Amino acid sequence: MRKVYIYSLLLLAICFAGCEHKLDSYPPYLYRYYLAFIDKSGNDLLADVPFEINSERDSVLLRGTYTFEFIKPTEDDYFDTTLILQKVSGYQSLRIDVCMEDWYGHKKPEVLTHKLASKHIFGDEKVHTIVSYWKFDTDYREAELIRLTIDDVESPILEGLGKFYSQVLVSLDK
């Protein structure tokens, strides 16, 4: 009986001293934010953007009217990214989702980069660089958008659809 007690104590000690399983050791699966574009007069630049409905019944920018690219933090990363039109806080917005396909073995990227070109939005055909900066909330295992720049110009972050689904209001000189 004494051996069973000793083995039980050893097994219990191994269980508690084994691998660490903190909830925050896994990064968030989804990074999401909304981009609303306005001109100098405050007009919504996406209000009349040409769009189509995709197979998931989401509104998306019309093919051929834009280019959109996600720059992976490292070549070994597996991400899926989408660009969807959605009305948020009175503005037609681009919902940008970045899903980590290999979230279980992934580092926590704190900076994500996209490239976007759209004559309708920007008034030119240049490729514009969008850089988003993230802070991790270990209680919720979510990433919060804390800063966003387009071509090195910072834009204000609004509440949007909650703390983890922020909206960014981008004012363009159009």
Buried (B, 14 or more C-beta within 10 A) or exposed (E): EEEEEEEEEEEEEEEEEEEEEEEEEBBBBBBBBBBBBBEEEEEBBBEEBEBEEEEEEBBBBEEEBBEBEBEBBEEEBEBEBBBBBBBBEEBBBBBBBBBBEEBEEBEBBBEBBBEBBBEBBBEEEEBBBBBBBBEBBEEEBBBBBEBBBBEEEEBEBBEBBEEBBBBBBBBBEB
